[in-house]
Amino acid sequence: MHANRKTTLAGAVALAVAVAAGAATAGCERGASTGAASPPPEPTAAGCPAALAKARAATRQAEKTDAAWDGPATGPRAVRGKKIVYVAQTMTNPGVAGTAHGVQEAAKAIGWDVRVIDGQGTPAGIQAAFSQAITLRPAGIVIGGFDPHLTSQQVAKARTDRIPLIGWHAVGSPGPSRDAGLFTNITTRVEDVARISADWVIAHSHGTAGVVVFTDASIPFARNKSELIKKELATCSGVELLAEENIPISDTSSRTPQEVSSLLSRFPDAWTHSVAINDVYFADAAPALRAARRKGGGPPYNIGAGDGDPSAFQRINSKQFQTATVPEALTEQGWQTVDEFNRAFSGRPASGYVAPVHITTAANSAGTTSWDPPGYRAAYRKIWGK
């Protein structure tokens, strides 16, 4: 997810809560919990057959692990002797670190040098890391998991020095960003991630579920993702939004256990599924669920709409209070980053490639702790002539 990749300011935030197919809204304070503004229509005897069929088809496609590579097949041959710098929001973020590893692996394959500089997760640290990167006079700089507007002075300096910038989860949408000064930004589409996580709930519940959504309303990207999740859930009349938990990511360890305990008291039987904008919520929900003597492989069945870090895979594989995640292909995105730089150095436009969403469950993970789709390494090597 992208939520924990942005450096944000704490504060009160108003969050619109969309329920069912209506447009009713209700405000919520930072860290507050809200119920559905109005109950969804009662499901008919047939449930939501059209929405359920669509969700099942989408989920089956997203759960495939052997799909053929659908990324770039052509491009410029490898430019020689380049040095790039990966400026990391923080290397303690598994998504940032996983992509940095992919960049290093791909740089070795293409014959380039790469250096990773850790921003330590603070605005001052990220700005200092970016400034250091510029002084190294690299051919290109990766903005790894932070908002370029946080480092506007450094971005301006890099552009003056004609150093191409490529973002990884730096802005909300994939592709070039003139406003942020990015040659391109690499990420899955938030709309796709939100939709498939909600579709998984609809399919897994056979169209009948009581759902809790966990979000961080202080982060616009996360707030948008949770709104999209709720919009897709509302396509099925048999799915009821029980509550939305607004818990800042910085407070998940302290707030999530008590909120989960409250939810269990309010909805002891109705709460069947959860969707969170980041897997971290389920790491912190587990102690409360365990204390309530809930079974790790039973309800509420939880899906993380973003990241898919190793700990999420471990919970899924061991059936410990998380059933699924929508992971990023971190290593593959690192390889794409190097390929996009090669296009920039060759005077070519960005590839325009956006990786499809994937759902990981215990049934298709093969016991691994990351999503690493097949085919991309050979494809990029062929493009580069390596």
C-alpha beads as a LAMMPS data file, in Angstrom:
LAMMPS data file: protein, C-alpha beads

386 atoms
385 bonds

1 atom types
1 bond types

-500.0 500.0 xlo xhi
-500.0 500.0 ylo yhi
-500.0 500.0 zlo zhi

Masses

1 110.0

Atoms # bond

1 1 1 0.000 0.000 0.000
2 1 1 0.942 2.932 -0.597
3 1 1 -0.284 4.588 2.598
4 1 1 2.814 4.074 4.698
5 1 1 5.057 5.267 1.854
6 1 1 4.055 8.897 2.190
7 1 1 5.437 11.183 4.886
8 1 1 2.355 12.924 6.280
9 1 1 1.367 15.411 8.955
10 1 1 -0.860 14.386 11.830
11 1 1 -4.079 16.269 12.358
12 1 1 -7.826 16.146 12.215
13 1 1 -9.234 15.047 8.907
14 1 1 -12.809 14.857 7.674
15 1 1 -13.710 11.653 5.905
16 1 1 -16.753 11.040 3.750
17 1 1 -18.323 7.675 4.328
18 1 1 -20.098 6.198 1.303
19 1 1 -22.383 3.261 1.919
20 1 1 -24.318 0.892 -0.306
21 1 1 -25.235 2.580 -3.554
22 1 1 -26.250 5.826 -1.860
23 1 1 -24.380 9.040 -1.342
24 1 1 -25.005 9.596 2.366
25 1 1 -21.997 10.979 4.243
26 1 1 -20.887 11.383 7.823
27 1 1 -17.839 13.189 9.275
28 1 1 -15.264 11.451 11.414
29 1 1 -12.412 12.611 13.569
30 1 1 -8.853 11.328 13.374
31 1 1 -8.766 7.905 14.999
32 1 1 -12.574 7.713 15.198
33 1 1 -14.785 4.792 14.248
34 1 1 -17.943 5.217 12.210
35 1 1 -20.740 2.848 11.398
36 1 1 -22.517 2.739 8.059
37 1 1 -24.595 5.889 7.601
38 1 1 -27.587 3.814 6.529
39 1 1 -28.111 0.097 6.088
40 1 1 -27.814 -1.323 2.575
41 1 1 -30.909 -2.744 0.889
42 1 1 -31.958 -6.140 2.142
43 1 1 -30.514 -8.826 -0.143
44 1 1 -33.010 -10.629 -2.273
45 1 1 -33.264 -14.399 -2.337
46 1 1 -30.935 -14.372 -5.325
47 1 1 -28.402 -12.095 -3.572
48 1 1 -26.325 -10.063 -6.054
49 1 1 -25.810 -12.558 -8.893
50 1 1 -24.361 -10.118 -11.425
51 1 1 -21.919 -8.513 -8.976
52 1 1 -20.986 -11.909 -7.554
53 1 1 -20.273 -13.378 -10.989
54 1 1 -18.126 -10.375 -11.894
55 1 1 -16.241 -10.551 -8.599
56 1 1 -15.591 -14.270 -8.948
57 1 1 -14.221 -13.841 -12.473
58 1 1 -11.961 -10.960 -11.443
59 1 1 -10.720 -12.822 -8.379
60 1 1 -9.911 -15.982 -10.336
61 1 1 -7.882 -13.947 -12.804
62 1 1 -6.015 -12.071 -10.056
63 1 1 -5.145 -15.271 -8.200
64 1 1 -3.301 -16.780 -11.172
65 1 1 0.430 -17.223 -10.650
66 1 1 1.445 -18.437 -14.113
67 1 1 0.168 -15.639 -16.338
68 1 1 2.460 -14.797 -19.240
69 1 1 4.514 -11.603 -19.041
70 1 1 2.400 -8.746 -20.382
71 1 1 4.989 -5.991 -20.027
72 1 1 7.356 -4.376 -22.532
73 1 1 8.786 -6.617 -25.248
74 1 1 10.719 -3.946 -27.145
75 1 1 12.877 -1.005 -26.183
76 1 1 16.354 0.481 -26.449
77 1 1 19.494 -1.574 -25.988
78 1 1 21.366 -1.038 -22.749
79 1 1 23.141 2.294 -22.373
80 1 1 26.569 1.659 -20.869
81 1 1 28.263 2.898 -17.735
82 1 1 25.435 4.617 -15.865
83 1 1 25.191 5.330 -12.147
84 1 1 21.829 5.775 -10.422
85 1 1 20.873 6.567 -6.850
86 1 1 17.831 5.196 -5.018
87 1 1 16.638 7.671 -2.375
88 1 1 14.548 5.618 0.056
89 1 1 11.814 7.045 2.244
90 1 1 12.987 4.525 4.830
91 1 1 14.584 1.139 4.383
92 1 1 12.521 -0.171 7.285
93 1 1 9.504 -0.012 4.939
94 1 1 9.374 -3.473 3.315
95 1 1 7.934 -2.091 0.079
96 1 1 10.655 0.520 -0.296
97 1 1 13.377 -1.978 0.630
98 1 1 11.997 -4.663 -1.681
99 1 1 11.953 -2.322 -4.650
100 1 1 15.459 -1.093 -3.851
101 1 1 16.605 -4.722 -3.948
102 1 1 14.978 -5.103 -7.367
103 1 1 16.760 -1.975 -8.646
104 1 1 20.088 -3.339 -7.415
105 1 1 19.459 -6.709 -9.044
106 1 1 18.461 -5.143 -12.364
107 1 1 21.357 -2.658 -12.322
108 1 1 23.774 -5.556 -11.981
109 1 1 22.108 -7.285 -14.949
110 1 1 22.334 -4.201 -17.186
111 1 1 25.855 -3.296 -16.043
112 1 1 25.234 -0.129 -14.022
113 1 1 26.240 1.083 -10.571
114 1 1 23.560 1.860 -8.005
115 1 1 23.667 3.377 -4.542
116 1 1 20.871 3.393 -1.977
117 1 1 20.585 6.324 0.455
118 1 1 18.181 5.918 3.386
119 1 1 16.002 8.924 4.252
120 1 1 15.244 7.416 7.678
121 1 1 11.524 8.173 7.354
122 1 1 11.630 11.852 8.352
123 1 1 11.207 14.942 6.140
124 1 1 14.625 16.257 7.156
125 1 1 16.240 12.885 6.570
126 1 1 14.652 12.451 3.148
127 1 1 15.653 15.957 2.077
128 1 1 19.229 15.367 3.226
129 1 1 19.366 12.025 1.415
130 1 1 18.077 13.610 -1.797
131 1 1 20.613 16.443 -1.542
132 1 1 23.376 13.899 -1.056
133 1 1 22.169 11.998 -4.096
134 1 1 22.425 15.118 -6.264
135 1 1 25.998 15.798 -5.128
136 1 1 26.976 12.352 -6.419
137 1 1 26.065 13.577 -9.929
138 1 1 24.284 10.383 -10.947
139 1 1 22.674 9.725 -14.303
140 1 1 19.305 9.236 -12.587
141 1 1 17.617 9.321 -9.182
142 1 1 14.793 7.138 -7.857
143 1 1 12.257 8.773 -5.547
144 1 1 11.507 5.722 -3.432
145 1 1 8.155 5.937 -1.691
146 1 1 7.824 9.605 -0.766
147 1 1 5.992 12.628 -2.152
148 1 1 8.280 14.682 -4.455
149 1 1 6.614 17.854 -3.170
150 1 1 8.298 17.142 0.171
151 1 1 11.628 17.713 -1.569
152 1 1 10.649 20.445 -4.012
153 1 1 13.996 22.244 -3.764
154 1 1 15.915 19.044 -4.500
155 1 1 13.573 18.158 -7.365
156 1 1 14.141 21.597 -8.869
157 1 1 17.908 21.202 -8.551
158 1 1 17.827 17.770 -10.180
159 1 1 15.776 19.139 -13.069
160 1 1 18.209 22.041 -13.487
161 1 1 21.037 19.498 -13.606
162 1 1 18.998 17.436 -16.095
163 1 1 18.953 14.377 -13.881
164 1 1 15.888 12.271 -14.751
165 1 1 13.718 11.319 -11.794
166 1 1 11.692 8.136 -11.581
167 1 1 9.233 7.609 -8.758
168 1 1 8.218 4.418 -7.052
169 1 1 4.865 5.036 -5.359
170 1 1 5.856 8.696 -5.317
171 1 1 2.491 9.973 -6.577
172 1 1 -0.935 8.394 -6.703
173 1 1 -1.027 7.362 -10.362
174 1 1 1.330 5.445 -12.634
175 1 1 3.080 7.076 -15.564
176 1 1 4.796 10.409 -16.236
177 1 1 4.036 13.289 -13.883
178 1 1 4.871 16.779 -15.141
179 1 1 3.658 18.363 -11.911
180 1 1 5.976 16.220 -9.782
181 1 1 8.840 16.368 -12.258
182 1 1 8.901 12.606 -12.829
183 1 1 9.896 10.881 -16.049
184 1 1 7.474 8.237 -14.825
185 1 1 5.998 6.840 -11.604
186 1 1 5.834 3.097 -11.028
187 1 1 2.883 1.730 -9.108
188 1 1 -0.209 -0.333 -9.593
189 1 1 -3.434 1.610 -10.091
190 1 1 -5.155 2.365 -6.807
191 1 1 -8.503 1.859 -8.534
192 1 1 -7.499 -1.689 -9.485
193 1 1 -6.167 -2.524 -6.012
194 1 1 -9.292 -1.194 -4.301
195 1 1 -11.646 -2.934 -6.707
196 1 1 -10.009 -6.352 -6.526
197 1 1 -9.803 -6.348 -2.727
198 1 1 -13.526 -5.600 -2.513
199 1 1 -14.261 -8.171 -5.221
200 1 1 -12.376 -10.764 -3.183
201 1 1 -14.682 -10.085 -0.215
202 1 1 -17.770 -10.414 -2.408
203 1 1 -16.523 -13.650 -3.969
204 1 1 -15.173 -15.176 -0.748
205 1 1 -18.421 -14.476 1.109
206 1 1 -20.601 -15.686 -1.791
207 1 1 -22.195 -12.261 -1.802
208 1 1 -23.150 -12.085 1.870
209 1 1 -20.768 -10.328 4.261
210 1 1 -20.520 -7.896 7.135
211 1 1 -17.439 -5.789 6.466
212 1 1 -15.162 -3.471 8.408
213 1 1 -12.839 -1.163 6.464
214 1 1 -9.606 0.078 8.066
215 1 1 -8.109 3.299 6.722
216 1 1 -5.987 6.334 7.557
217 1 1 -8.018 9.431 6.695
218 1 1 -5.028 11.711 7.277
219 1 1 -3.461 10.421 4.043
220 1 1 -5.384 11.522 0.936
221 1 1 -4.176 8.515 -1.054
222 1 1 -5.370 6.103 1.641
223 1 1 -8.652 7.940 2.066
224 1 1 -9.285 7.705 -1.672
225 1 1 -8.459 3.994 -1.657
226 1 1 -10.929 3.246 1.125
227 1 1 -13.639 5.241 -0.643
228 1 1 -13.060 3.150 -3.775
229 1 1 -13.175 -0.048 -1.719
230 1 1 -16.524 0.936 -0.246
231 1 1 -17.870 1.887 -3.657
232 1 1 -17.093 -1.576 -5.016
233 1 1 -18.450 -3.350 -1.931
234 1 1 -21.707 -1.462 -2.427
235 1 1 -22.228 -3.130 -5.830
236 1 1 -23.385 -6.221 -3.940
237 1 1 -26.628 -5.791 -1.993
238 1 1 -25.753 -8.670 0.301
239 1 1 -22.612 -6.938 1.594
240 1 1 -23.113 -4.631 4.562
241 1 1 -20.581 -2.019 5.656
242 1 1 -20.622 -2.447 9.425
243 1 1 -18.034 0.194 10.271
244 1 1 -15.086 2.175 9.008
245 1 1 -12.130 2.467 11.362
246 1 1 -10.045 5.607 10.872
247 1 1 -6.738 4.711 12.508
248 1 1 -3.592 6.596 11.493
249 1 1 -0.857 4.228 10.367
250 1 1 1.471 5.805 12.908
251 1 1 -0.980 4.753 15.644
252 1 1 -1.882 1.245 14.480
253 1 1 0.044 -0.579 17.199
254 1 1 -1.602 1.406 20.003
255 1 1 -5.106 1.894 18.598
256 1 1 -5.937 -1.161 16.511
257 1 1 -6.146 -3.737 19.344
258 1 1 -8.668 -1.698 21.346
259 1 1 -10.718 -0.846 18.261
260 1 1 -10.821 -4.500 17.246
261 1 1 -11.989 -5.459 20.743
262 1 1 -14.765 -2.884 20.460
263 1 1 -15.785 -4.209 17.046
264 1 1 -15.977 -7.746 18.409
265 1 1 -18.333 -6.530 21.136
266 1 1 -20.499 -4.571 18.697
267 1 1 -20.615 -7.149 15.914
268 1 1 -19.827 -10.549 17.486
269 1 1 -21.452 -12.564 14.694
270 1 1 -22.097 -10.021 11.917
271 1 1 -18.424 -9.149 11.341
272 1 1 -17.258 -11.656 8.727
273 1 1 -14.671 -9.785 6.603
274 1 1 -12.269 -6.855 6.755
275 1 1 -10.409 -4.787 4.162
276 1 1 -7.478 -2.584 5.187
277 1 1 -5.585 -0.049 3.104
278 1 1 -2.373 -1.635 4.432
279 1 1 -1.475 -5.042 5.829
280 1 1 -0.070 -3.520 9.018
281 1 1 -3.565 -3.246 10.525
282 1 1 -3.864 -7.028 10.664
283 1 1 -0.505 -7.437 12.355
284 1 1 -1.869 -5.234 15.127
285 1 1 -5.368 -6.750 15.082
286 1 1 -4.074 -10.279 15.689
287 1 1 -3.494 -9.969 19.476
288 1 1 -7.052 -8.750 20.079
289 1 1 -8.543 -11.471 17.887
290 1 1 -6.418 -14.061 19.611
291 1 1 -7.424 -12.772 23.049
292 1 1 -11.064 -13.120 22.014
293 1 1 -10.343 -16.777 21.193
294 1 1 -11.025 -16.277 17.513
295 1 1 -9.498 -18.883 15.223
296 1 1 -6.659 -17.644 13.036
297 1 1 -8.216 -19.174 9.937
298 1 1 -11.779 -18.132 10.721
299 1 1 -13.838 -14.942 10.574
300 1 1 -13.275 -12.113 10.274
301 1 1 -11.492 -13.007 7.033
302 1 1 -9.036 -10.216 6.344
303 1 1 -7.517 -8.871 3.112
304 1 1 -4.867 -6.171 2.841
305 1 1 -5.335 -3.805 -0.081
306 1 1 -1.699 -2.990 -0.575
307 1 1 1.971 -3.862 -0.092
308 1 1 2.021 -7.582 0.655
309 1 1 5.098 -7.382 2.861
310 1 1 6.761 -10.593 4.121
311 1 1 4.926 -10.528 7.445
312 1 1 1.589 -10.470 5.612
313 1 1 2.612 -13.528 3.617
314 1 1 3.624 -15.251 6.857
315 1 1 0.232 -14.552 8.442
316 1 1 -1.533 -15.790 5.327
317 1 1 0.553 -18.936 4.990
318 1 1 0.100 -19.823 8.669
319 1 1 -3.585 -18.789 8.699
320 1 1 -3.071 -16.307 11.486
321 1 1 -5.758 -13.644 11.145
322 1 1 -5.097 -12.702 7.536
323 1 1 -6.506 -14.576 4.567
324 1 1 -5.315 -12.564 1.572
325 1 1 -3.339 -9.579 0.367
326 1 1 -2.973 -7.597 -2.848
327 1 1 0.833 -7.450 -3.043
328 1 1 3.080 -5.356 -5.202
329 1 1 5.613 -7.221 -7.367
330 1 1 8.451 -5.348 -5.707
331 1 1 11.426 -6.943 -7.458
332 1 1 9.721 -6.692 -10.833
333 1 1 9.015 -3.011 -10.212
334 1 1 12.707 -2.532 -9.443
335 1 1 13.570 -4.026 -12.829
336 1 1 11.006 -1.800 -14.491
337 1 1 12.625 1.209 -12.808
338 1 1 15.965 0.386 -14.441
339 1 1 14.300 -0.183 -17.809
340 1 1 12.528 3.181 -17.587
341 1 1 15.857 4.896 -16.865
342 1 1 17.348 3.171 -19.908
343 1 1 14.527 4.611 -22.004
344 1 1 15.097 8.075 -20.531
345 1 1 18.848 7.894 -21.211
346 1 1 18.082 6.813 -24.801
347 1 1 15.702 9.697 -25.463
348 1 1 12.690 7.394 -25.562
349 1 1 9.345 7.910 -23.774
350 1 1 8.339 5.897 -20.738
351 1 1 7.046 2.394 -21.430
352 1 1 3.587 3.058 -20.010
353 1 1 3.529 -0.382 -18.393
354 1 1 1.397 -0.890 -15.290
355 1 1 1.557 -4.280 -13.591
356 1 1 -1.770 -6.069 -13.141
357 1 1 -3.078 -6.632 -9.639
358 1 1 -2.543 -9.983 -7.950
359 1 1 -4.185 -11.655 -4.954
360 1 1 -2.108 -13.872 -2.692
361 1 1 -3.729 -16.531 -0.506
362 1 1 -2.380 -19.611 1.246
363 1 1 -3.598 -21.643 -1.724
364 1 1 -1.402 -19.886 -4.296
365 1 1 1.570 -18.477 -2.374
366 1 1 3.593 -21.721 -2.500
367 1 1 4.905 -20.804 0.945
368 1 1 6.822 -17.761 -0.316
369 1 1 7.004 -14.372 1.390
370 1 1 6.749 -12.142 -1.688
371 1 1 4.999 -11.941 -5.044
372 1 1 7.515 -12.446 -7.845
373 1 1 5.725 -13.030 -11.163
374 1 1 7.439 -15.004 -13.918
375 1 1 8.934 -13.781 -17.163
376 1 1 10.076 -10.233 -16.562
377 1 1 13.783 -10.876 -16.026
378 1 1 14.177 -12.688 -19.335
379 1 1 12.062 -10.057 -21.118
380 1 1 14.120 -7.115 -19.877
381 1 1 17.431 -8.882 -20.548
382 1 1 16.292 -9.505 -24.111
383 1 1 15.365 -5.833 -24.551
384 1 1 18.721 -4.711 -23.170
385 1 1 20.713 -7.248 -25.162
386 1 1 22.061 -8.864 -22.001

Bonds

1 1 1 2
2 1 2 3
3 1 3 4
4 1 4 5
5 1 5 6
6 1 6 7
7 1 7 8
8 1 8 9
9 1 9 10
10 1 10 11
11 1 11 12
12 1 12 13
13 1 13 14
14 1 14 15
15 1 15 16
16 1 16 17
17 1 17 18
18 1 18 19
19 1 19 20
20 1 20 21
21 1 21 22
22 1 22 23
23 1 23 24
24 1 24 25
25 1 25 26
26 1 26 27
27 1 27 28
28 1 28 29
29 1 29 30
30 1 30 31
31 1 31 32
32 1 32 33
33 1 33 34
34 1 34 35
35 1 35 36
36 1 36 37
37 1 37 38
38 1 38 39
39 1 39 40
40 1 40 41
41 1 41 42
42 1 42 43
43 1 43 44
44 1 44 45
45 1 45 46
46 1 46 47
47 1 47 48
48 1 48 49
49 1 49 50
50 1 50 51
51 1 51 52
52 1 52 53
53 1 53 54
54 1 54 55
55 1 55 56
56 1 56 57
57 1 57 58
58 1 58 59
59 1 59 60
60 1 60 61
61 1 61 62
62 1 62 63
63 1 63 64
64 1 64 65
65 1 65 66
66 1 66 67
67 1 67 68
68 1 68 69
69 1 69 70
70 1 70 71
71 1 71 72
72 1 72 73
73 1 73 74
74 1 74 75
75 1 75 76
76 1 76 77
77 1 77 78
78 1 78 79
79 1 79 80
80 1 80 81
81 1 81 82
82 1 82 83
83 1 83 84
84 1 84 85
85 1 85 86
86 1 86 87
87 1 87 88
88 1 88 89
89 1 89 90
90 1 90 91
91 1 91 92
92 1 92 93
93 1 93 94
94 1 94 95
95 1 95 96
96 1 96 97
97 1 97 98
98 1 98 99
99 1 99 100
100 1 100 101
101 1 101 102
102 1 102 103
103 1 103 104
104 1 104 105
105 1 105 106
106 1 106 107
107 1 107 108
108 1 108 109
109 1 109 110
110 1 110 111
111 1 111 112
112 1 112 113
113 1 113 114
114 1 114 115
115 1 115 116
116 1 116 117
117 1 117 118
118 1 118 119
119 1 119 120
120 1 120 121
121 1 121 122
122 1 122 123
123 1 123 124
124 1 124 125
125 1 125 126
126 1 126 127
127 1 127 128
128 1 128 129
129 1 129 130
130 1 130 131
131 1 131 132
132 1 132 133
133 1 133 134
134 1 134 135
135 1 135 136
136 1 136 137
137 1 137 138
138 1 138 139
139 1 139 140
140 1 140 141
141 1 141 142
142 1 142 143
143 1 143 144
144 1 144 145
145 1 145 146
146 1 146 147
147 1 147 148
148 1 148 149
149 1 149 150
150 1 150 151
151 1 151 152
152 1 152 153
153 1 153 154
154 1 154 155
155 1 155 156
156 1 156 157
157 1 157 158
158 1 158 159
159 1 159 160
160 1 160 161
161 1 161 162
162 1 162 163
163 1 163 164
164 1 164 165
165 1 165 166
166 1 166 167
167 1 167 168
168 1 168 169
169 1 169 170
170 1 170 171
171 1 171 172
172 1 172 173
173 1 173 174
174 1 174 175
175 1 175 176
176 1 176 177
177 1 177 178
178 1 178 179
179 1 179 180
180 1 180 181
181 1 181 182
182 1 182 183
183 1 183 184
184 1 184 185
185 1 185 186
186 1 186 187
187 1 187 188
188 1 188 189
189 1 189 190
190 1 190 191
191 1 191 192
192 1 192 193
193 1 193 194
194 1 194 195
195 1 195 196
196 1 196 197
197 1 197 198
198 1 198 199
199 1 199 200
200 1 200 201
201 1 201 202
202 1 202 203
203 1 203 204
204 1 204 205
205 1 205 206
206 1 206 207
207 1 207 208
208 1 208 209
209 1 209 210
210 1 210 211
211 1 211 212
212 1 212 213
213 1 213 214
214 1 214 215
215 1 215 216
216 1 216 217
217 1 217 218
218 1 218 219
219 1 219 220
220 1 220 221
221 1 221 222
222 1 222 223
223 1 223 224
224 1 224 225
225 1 225 226
226 1 226 227
227 1 227 228
228 1 228 229
229 1 229 230
230 1 230 231
231 1 231 232
232 1 232 233
233 1 233 234
234 1 234 235
235 1 235 236
236 1 236 237
237 1 237 238
238 1 238 239
239 1 239 240
240 1 240 241
241 1 241 242
242 1 242 243
243 1 243 244
244 1 244 245
245 1 245 246
246 1 246 247
247 1 247 248
248 1 248 249
249 1 249 250
250 1 250 251
251 1 251 252
252 1 252 253
253 1 253 254
254 1 254 255
255 1 255 256
256 1 256 257
257 1 257 258
258 1 258 259
259 1 259 260
260 1 260 261
261 1 261 262
262 1 262 263
263 1 263 264
264 1 264 265
265 1 265 266
266 1 266 267
267 1 267 268
268 1 268 269
269 1 269 270
270 1 270 271
271 1 271 272
272 1 272 273
273 1 273 274
274 1 274 275
275 1 275 276
276 1 276 277
277 1 277 278
278 1 278 279
279 1 279 280
280 1 280 281
281 1 281 282
282 1 282 283
283 1 283 284
284 1 284 285
285 1 285 286
286 1 286 287
287 1 287 288
288 1 288 289
289 1 289 290
290 1 290 291
291 1 291 292
292 1 292 293
293 1 293 294
294 1 294 295
295 1 295 296
296 1 296 297
297 1 297 298
298 1 298 299
299 1 299 300
300 1 300 301
301 1 301 302
302 1 302 303
303 1 303 304
304 1 304 305
305 1 305 306
306 1 306 307
307 1 307 308
308 1 308 309
309 1 309 310
310 1 310 311
311 1 311 312
312 1 312 313
313 1 313 314
314 1 314 315
315 1 315 316
316 1 316 317
317 1 317 318
318 1 318 319
319 1 319 320
320 1 320 321
321 1 321 322
322 1 322 323
323 1 323 324
324 1 324 325
325 1 325 326
326 1 326 327
327 1 327 328
328 1 328 329
329 1 329 330
330 1 330 331
331 1 331 332
332 1 332 333
333 1 333 334
334 1 334 335
335 1 335 336
336 1 336 337
337 1 337 338
338 1 338 339
339 1 339 340
340 1 340 341
341 1 341 342
342 1 342 343
343 1 343 344
344 1 344 345
345 1 345 346
346 1 346 347
347 1 347 348
348 1 348 349
349 1 349 350
350 1 350 351
351 1 351 352
352 1 352 353
353 1 353 354
354 1 354 355
355 1 355 356
356 1 356 357
357 1 357 358
358 1 358 359
359 1 359 360
360 1 360 361
361 1 361 362
362 1 362 363
363 1 363 364
364 1 364 365
365 1 365 366
366 1 366 367
367 1 367 368
368 1 368 369
369 1 369 370
370 1 370 371
371 1 371 372
372 1 372 373
373 1 373 374
374 1 374 375
375 1 375 376
376 1 376 377
377 1 377 378
378 1 378 379
379 1 379 380
380 1 380 381
381 1 381 382
382 1 382 383
383 1 383 384
384 1 384 385
385 1 385 386
